Amino acid sequence: VQLQASGGGLVQAGGSLRLSCAASGRTLSSYSMAWFRQAPGKERKFVAGITWSGSSTYADYLKGRFSISRDSVMNTVYLQMNSLEPEDTAVYYCAARKYTTLVVVVGGYDYWGQGTLVTVSS
């Protein structure tokens, strides 16, 4: 499985971005997918995840600003990010897990994309 993340960029505080994660190599219909992020000098941490059936989980610190979705036909997962804050600046990674349940730890995922940089200016 290869994951290709895209959609990052520079945005002003309060703005929105939508990240995409396109998968190739096999269908992800039975995989759980997630987004993580890593700020400079910080550990990579869980942002949001979605199961094969569409159930989603979010990190508490997001305060409802982000939304994850998946398009099984296009084999793509999205992360809609609204009301962005400078603290959201990070490299965002998508990840896939060969199980139907979600976990919030980095070690629980089998495949990773290359990351896409999101920079939020104040």
C-alpha positions as CSV (number, residue, x, y, z in Angstrom):
1,V,0.0,0.0,0.0
2,Q,1.3,3.4,-0.9
3,L,-0.2,6.6,0.6
4,Q,0.1,10.0,-1.0
5,A,-0.9,13.0,1.1
6,S,-1.6,16.4,-0.5
7,G,-3.4,19.6,0.1
8,G,-1.1,21.3,2.6
9,G,0.0,24.9,2.3
10,L,0.1,28.3,3.9
11,V,-3.1,29.7,5.3
12,Q,-4.0,32.6,7.6
13,A,-5.4,31.9,11.0
14,G,-9.2,31.3,10.8
15,G,-8.9,29.8,7.3
16,S,-9.5,26.3,6.0
17,L,-7.7,23.6,4.2
18,R,-8.6,20.1,3.0
19,L,-6.0,17.4,3.0
20,S,-6.3,14.4,0.8
21,C,-4.7,11.0,1.2
22,A,-4.8,8.8,-2.0
23,A,-4.0,5.1,-1.6
24,S,-2.7,2.8,-4.3
25,G,-1.6,-0.8,-4.4
26,R,-4.8,-2.2,-3.0
27,T,-8.2,-1.2,-1.9
28,L,-8.5,0.2,1.6
29,S,-12.1,-0.8,2.1
30,S,-11.2,-3.0,5.1
31,Y,-8.5,-0.7,6.6
32,S,-8.8,1.9,9.2
33,M,-7.3,5.3,8.3
34,A,-6.0,8.1,10.3
35,W,-4.2,11.5,10.2
36,F,-1.4,12.4,12.5
37,R,0.6,15.5,12.7
38,Q,4.1,16.5,13.9
39,A,5.1,20.0,14.8
40,P,8.8,21.0,14.8
41,G,10.6,19.5,17.7
42,K,7.5,17.6,18.9
43,E,6.3,14.0,18.7
44,R,3.9,12.8,16.1
45,K,0.4,12.7,17.5
46,F,-3.0,11.5,16.5
47,V,-5.5,14.0,14.9
48,A,-8.4,11.9,13.5
49,G,-9.2,8.5,12.3
50,I,-12.0,6.7,10.5
51,T,-12.9,3.0,10.3
52,W,-13.9,1.0,7.2
53,S,-17.5,1.5,8.2
54,G,-17.2,5.2,8.6
55,S,-17.0,5.6,12.3
56,S,-14.7,8.5,13.2
57,T,-12.6,9.5,16.2
58,Y,-11.0,12.9,16.9
59,A,-8.3,14.2,19.2
60,D,-9.9,16.2,22.1
61,Y,-7.7,19.2,21.5
62,L,-9.3,19.8,18.1
63,K,-12.5,21.2,19.6
64,G,-14.6,20.1,16.7
65,R,-12.7,22.1,14.1
66,F,-11.6,19.1,11.9
67,S,-13.6,16.5,10.0
68,I,-12.4,13.2,8.5
69,S,-14.1,11.4,5.7
70,R,-13.4,8.7,3.2
71,D,-14.3,7.9,-0.4
72,S,-14.1,4.1,-0.8
73,V,-14.6,4.3,-4.6
74,M,-11.7,6.8,-5.0
75,N,-9.6,5.0,-2.3
76,T,-9.1,8.4,-0.7
77,V,-9.3,9.9,2.8
78,Y,-9.9,13.5,3.5
79,L,-9.3,15.9,6.4
80,Q,-11.3,19.1,6.4
81,M,-9.6,21.6,8.7
82,N,-11.6,24.7,9.7
83,S,-10.8,27.7,11.9
84,L,-7.1,26.9,11.7
85,E,-4.9,28.3,14.4
86,P,-1.1,28.9,14.4
87,E,-0.8,25.9,16.8
88,D,-2.1,23.7,13.9
89,T,1.2,24.3,12.0
90,A,2.7,20.9,11.4
91,V,3.5,18.2,8.9
92,Y,0.4,16.1,8.5
93,Y,0.7,12.4,7.8
94,C,-1.9,9.9,6.7
95,A,-1.7,6.3,7.9
96,A,-3.4,3.0,7.3
97,R,-4.0,0.1,9.6
98,K,-4.9,-3.4,8.5
99,Y,-7.6,-3.7,11.1
100,T,-11.2,-2.6,11.4
101,T,-10.6,-0.8,14.7
102,L,-8.9,2.5,15.3
103,V,-6.0,3.2,17.6
104,V,-4.4,6.6,18.4
105,V,-0.8,5.5,18.7
106,V,1.8,5.8,15.9
107,G,2.9,2.2,16.4
108,G,-0.6,0.9,15.5
109,Y,-0.4,1.8,11.8
110,D,1.2,-0.3,9.1
111,Y,1.5,2.2,6.3
112,W,2.4,5.9,6.2
113,G,2.3,8.7,3.6
114,Q,5.1,11.1,3.1
115,G,3.5,14.0,4.9
116,T,2.2,17.4,3.8
117,L,3.1,20.7,5.4
118,V,0.5,22.9,6.8
119,T,1.5,26.4,7.9
120,V,-0.9,28.7,9.7
121,S,0.1,32.3,10.0
122,S,-1.2,34.6,12.7
